[in-house]
C-alpha cells in the first residue's frame, strides 16, 4: 500500500508545486520575495504616466520617464496640452487628456481649497472636463503595459483594471492615511489629535469620490465593461505608491505598509541625462550680469517667484516686493511665473526683457529659468511652496520661505518652518516681506540647517530608487488589477 501511494503522492505534490509557482508568477508575491529583481527582470515595456495639475506635477514624471527609458522602456506622459513641448523636448512621448491647468489653479486661489464653495463651484465649472477625462484617459492609456498615475487624475485606476495591467500611483505629497500628520489638502488642527489626522485623508478622498461616483460607475459599466465599485473597495486596495519626496523632509510614517515607498525627490540630473550646455546657453547675459554685479557689491540675492499662481492684484504685490527688497538691502531675481506672465503681461512688463541696471533697481525680472541652475546662484528663496519648487530649493541647500495660497503649499510651509530651514510667510505687507527677506538672507541658524539638508538630499537618487521599487512591486501591482476593484479585499 505504501509503495502504491508514494508515486501518486509524489505526482500530486509536483503538480501542486507547479500550480503554486504559476499562481505566484501570475498574481505576485510580497515584495520581500521579489527583492532580487533587477531592471532586466522587466522586459522592455510601454509605460504611461498620467497626471494633472501644474508644471511642478509634470516635471517629476519627466525625470522618472527619462530614467525608465534608460532601462529600455518606452514612456508616454499623458497630461494637459500646455506641457506638450516641455515633454517632447525632453525626448518623451506626449498624449493630451485635456483640461486647463491655469483655470484649475485660478479656481483654487479664488475659492479656497477644500471649502464648501470650492466643491460647489468646482463641480459646476469642471463637470465638462470630468466628462472629457472619461474619453481622453482610456485613449491616452491605450497600448500601455504599465500605468503610473497621480491620484488626482482619478480615472487611470479604472482603465488599468479594464486593461488588466499593473497599476502604480506616484505623487509629490502624502496621500496615504497616517496618524502622523493630516492630509496636505486639509487644515486639521494638531489639537484634534492623531486619529483626526488619519480621518482627514478618508474624508477628503470620500468627498472627491462622491462627486464623481455615479458618473464613474456608469462609465465603468457601459464603456469599460466593469462592474460598479465603491469608496470602500477603492480604499482597501493595496495599490503600490511611489512618493517622490525625501525622507529628510518627511520620514516614512510608522503606519504605512510595505507597498508605500518614500523614494526621494525625482530630478532630471540624477540620471546624468541633462544637457548642461543647453541649460547654460539658456541663461540670458542680463541675468548673469545682474548676479555678478550683486556678488561684486557683496549683496545677498533672493529668488522670488510664485509658480503657477495668478494674482488678481499683481501690480500691488510687485510694488510691495520692490519696496521690501530695497528696505532689506538685498537684490532679488523675480519670476513672473509661467502662467502669470501670460495672464498679467502688462503687470510684469519687465518679464522676458532686460531689467534696469543694479544701480537703478535691485530687482531683475525673469521668465522661465531652470531652478537647478538658478537656485545654485542665489542665497534664499521666497516662493508659493509648490512641491517641485520647494524640492529644488531644499536640494540647493538654501533657506526656503513660503507664502502659500492653496492645497499642499500650506503643508510644505509648515514643514520648512518645523525643520528650521525656512518660514511660513503670512502676507504680502511690506513689513512682513522685509522681515522675511532679512531673515532668509542673514539668519545663520536657518542657513546652516538648510545647507545640511541640501547636502543630504543631494546624495539621494530618487529616480533610481523609484524604478527599483516599481520593478520590485510589479507582480503585486498586476495581481491587484487582475482581482479587480469590485472584489478586492485587504491583502
SULRAFEN-V798704 format. One record per backbone hydrogen bond with DSSP energy under -1.0 kcal/mol. CO is the residue of the C=O (numbers start at 1). NH is the residue of the N-H. If there is no record, write none. Layout:
# SULRAFEN-V798704
co->(CO:CO)
nh->(NH:NH)
This chain:
# SULRAFEN-V798704
co->(1:2:5:6:7:8:9:10:11:12:13:14:15:16:17:18:19:20:21:22:23:24:30:31:34:38:39:45:46:46:47:48:49:50:54:54:55:58:59:60:61:62:63:64:65:66:68:69:74:75:76:77:78:79:80:81:83:84:85:87:88:93:95:100:101:102:103:104:105:106:107:108:112:115:116:117:118:119:120:121:122:126:127:128:129:130:132:132:133:135:136:137:141:146:147:148:149:150:153:155:156:157:158:159:160:160:166:168:169:171:183:189:190:194:195:196:198:199:200:201:202:203:204:205:206:207:209:209:212:213:214:215:216:217:218:219:219:220:230:231:232:233:237:240:241:242:243:243:245:246:246:253:257:259:261:267:268:269:274:275:276:277:278:280:284:285:286:287:288:289:290:291:292:293:294:295:300:301:302:303:304:306:313:314:315:316:317:318:319:320:321:322:323:324:325:331:332:333:334:337:339:340:344:348:350:357:362:364:366:370:371:374:380:381:382:383:386:387:388:389:390:391:392:393:394:399:401:402:406:407:408:409:410:411:412:413:414:415:416:416:421:423:429:430:431:432:433:434:435:436:437:439:443:444:445:446:447:448:449:450:451:452:453:454:457:461:462:463:464:465:466:467:468:469:471:473:474:475:476:477:478:479:480)
nh->(5:6:9:10:11:12:13:14:15:16:17:18:19:20:21:22:23:24:25:26:27:28:33:34:37:41:42:74:145:146:76:148:78:150:57:58:59:62:63:64:65:66:67:68:69:70:73:72:47:93:49:95:51:97:83:84:87:88:89:92:91:77:79:104:105:106:107:108:109:110:111:112:115:119:120:121:122:123:124:125:126:130:131:132:133:134:135:136:137:139:140:141:144:48:168:50:170:153:155:159:160:161:162:163:164:165:147:149:242:244:186:192:193:198:199:200:202:203:204:205:206:207:208:209:210:211:212:213:216:217:218:219:220:221:222:223:224:226:234:235:236:237:239:169:261:171:245:263:264:249:250:256:260:241:243:270:271:272:276:279:280:281:282:283:288:289:290:291:292:293:294:295:296:297:299:298:331:379:333:382:335:309:317:318:319:320:321:322:323:324:325:326:327:328:330:302:364:304:366:341:343:344:348:351:353:361:332:334:336:374:375:377:303:401:305:403:390:391:392:393:394:395:396:398:397:381:383:425:409:410:412:413:414:415:416:417:418:419:421:422:400:402:433:434:435:436:437:438:439:440:441:443:447:448:449:450:451:452:453:454:455:456:457:458:460:465:466:467:468:469:470:471:472:473:474:477:478:479:480:481:482:483:484)
